[in-house]
Amino acid sequence: MDLSGYAAVGLLFLVAVYTLQICARDFREARKARSRRAYLYLICAVLALAVIAIGLLVVLFSILGPFH
């Protein structure tokens, strides 16, 4: 992976972290209000965590060599 690939993964990582922060904040507020929307925010947070994990795995494997 060249520098542009790392930049793309880094940008995706930043967007996922920002999305995770928003979903976590909204989840806490919806849970306090006992809203059913809390489950949607929880799913959003889990998906953001999955994107972060996949991005880290891609970078790790590209550094270690299998996809090099």
N, C-alpha and C positions, 0 to 999 in steps of 0.2 A: 504494500500500500504506500502510495506516495504522500507528499505533504497535503495535497488537496483532499485526500481521503481522510487523513487525520483531522483536518479542519472541519470536514462535513460531520464526522463522528463527534467532534467536540461541540459543534453547534447543536447537534441533536441532543447531546448530553445536557447542555445548558437549558434548552427548551424543556426537556423532560424534568429537570430539577425545578425549574420555575413552575411548571404545571403541577408537580408534586406538592410544592408549597401551597399553591392556590387550592388544590383539592383537599389537602389536609386542613387548611383553615376553614374552608366551607363545610367540611365534614364535621368538625367540632361544633360549628354554629348550628348546623342542622340537627346534630345529635342532642344539643341542649334544648332545641325547640321540639324535639321528638318528631321530627319530620321524616317522611319516607324517602325524601331525597338524599338522606344520609347514605343510603346504600349505593346510590349513583356516584356520589363523591368517593366512596370507598373503592368502588370499581375503578374509577378514574385514577386514584392513587396507586392501586395495584398495577394497572397498565403502565403508568409512568415508571414505577419501579422495575417492571419487566423491560421497558425500553432502556433504562439505565444499565441494567444487568447485561442485556444483549450487547449494548455498545461497549461496555467494559470487556466483555469476552472477545468481541471482534478485535479490539485493540490489543488485548493480551495475546491472542493467537497470531495476530499479524507480527507482533514483536518476536514471539517464540519460534515462528517459522512455518507451521503447517500451511498457512495461506500466503506465504511469502513468495 
